[in-house]
């Protein structure tokens, strides 16, 4: 990604990519941990298949949105083959820009009375 690229230049994010960034926003995770966190957080409505997950991880790393973590929390308690990933500063800015984009869409849906009970309209 070039130095001039802005977070908004990468929007909109695909749903799997946004969920991966959300799962890494609060802690480093390995691939299976990302899949599990997304499944649990969405109450099973989003299930990332391994091919989807690892293809997205490869693209996110190439874009500089995530990186492989330098060290594990406790290597004694984990399989040494697992790679842990962390969100980068750029990844946080892109995820925040996507969240703002989605929130603006939701506000429009509220104004159009498509989201009853969300207030504000």
Residue, then its C-alpha position, 0 to 999 in steps of 0.5 A: x500500500x502506498x504512503x498516500x493511501x487513506x483508510x477510506x480508499x480501502x472501503x467498503x470492507x467485505x463482511x469477513x474482513x471487517x469481522x477479522x479486524x473486529x476480532x483483533x481489535x482487542x487482542x492478538x489471536x491465532x486463526x482458530x481463535x479468530x474463527x471462534x471469536x467471530x462465531x461467538x460474537x455473532x451468535x453463530x450467524x457468521x462462520x468463517x471457513x478456513x479458506x475464507x479466513x486464511x485468504x483474508x489474512x494473507x490479503x490483510x497482511x499484504x495491505x499492512x492492516x494486520x501483522x504476525x504477532x512477535x510473541x505469544x502470551x504464554x508459549x508453554x500453553x500453546x502449540x508452537x505452530x500457531x501463528x498469532x495475528x495483531x491489528x496494526x495502527x492502519x488496520x485500526x484506522x481502516x476498521x474505524x472508518x468502516x464502522x463509521x461508514x456502516x453507522x452512517x448507513x444505519x442512521x439513514x435506515x433509521x431515518x427511512x424507518x427501516x429500523x424501528x425501535x432504534x430511536x433518533x428518528 
